[in-house]
Amino acid sequence: MKNIGMIVAVEIEAVLNKYGKPSELKYPGFSVYQYEIEDKNLYVIHSGAGEIAATMATQFLISQLQVEFIVNFGVVGGLTEEMALARTCIVESVVHYDFDTSEADGTDVGRYLEYPTVYIPTTKEILDKALTIEPDLKSVICASADKFVGSEKKKRALHNIFKADICEMEAAGIVLTCNRNKVPCLLIKTVSDSISGGAEEFFYAVDESARVCMEITHKIISSF
């Protein structure tokens, strides 16, 4: 039976509404929901928001539960007019725009030296397979850092500087950890606040955006 790990930052109600609430597996520092989906074990961790929390949860799933695949779904901010409310997308690469060693080594802001550019790729084979299942998904660049971005000015700046389509707070930690462990990953995101929207729009749309994202994520992982 294949073991899949799921990282959920703040959208855990969408998971519980979809699959129900099973008994929790208790570990030091983590509680894990375990589901059986066809021929798969799905281990779900409600990590909480932010890169550090997501990184710890990802490594725990890989090291402790020996998952063979990591999936992350959730809500994001849109950085272009195209990425309007409830637009669902699949992440092809991530830029950790808050990572900056440029004063010390002259590299571009956001670049980790093991990668040729600032863009940290997700798993291409998984991305391609997901797009055959859900061809309407848009492949995007995700700007990720430990900050909620609400202002239109900051959102446009992230797009202009990094060509990013969406922004959120966990993807860089998840993708970096998966790549270093050579574990494939899939990130499905739905826009909860548009380029001109902020916290108010986020709180209005977050539940429905999370539900939409959960449904599409379920369809994809069920088909793997």
Steps between C-alpha positions, in 0.01 A plus 500: 500500500642836397565756774416863417565794732285812493605835647212728597584845635164655596239320287451191717119541510489429126675167563271407790191596301616282211629192684359525852698504825679173577688423817832685514844344504698675774872572471723743689424836343247369247150359469424317177170407338516171309258415219475213255421621148465203268846338505674787683575602857456877527673660800383857563683749722344833595834681507385856567610796292854579389812357339657364819186313609449359150864392475487316833177324405638397161818352647300321770275333241800391297721380788244365747221371278705419190260668261583457133333817382408839652196702402416849620174678426379835620393856437724772359508861393478583130771724352345569159156591370478151348531338842156601624299354787466120504744454210672168565856437387790259526844620610781433254765692696542707816711805580582559866506877461589570863823296474785744438876442521579757231711725722729209588533316169348722231237244398148598401245553775312174546766273352626187673841410358406139421259635237605688185236772547268630773232252389476179705321238289230260612495145356445526125374144451239551771401840361458356149291211627278731705441716193379198303244443777404869537603674175329826597747564780741785433871434560637783712802644673439542872662773710540366852614658829394535862268795445138555403490736202183706481588821319460528125830689475697217663321239293584679176861535612529124557368436152722762337819390676457123498232441231299320767128433458406428862640552850474306825697392808597129483599386152873576512550298817306205361665490159855551631452219753351262244771569245780445752342168603430405137131457579256621233255776583181651366362843595142594410384852591179701470490881510315639801596867457551668164767752408286787628366306797654469843420351839128586480461318168709210633276447803189523283618246242736267687252223583358466149843529340631227729203277417559540126870429544434190711263355240751538219786368714294195595422427137868513406641288784221244455612455139868443579 
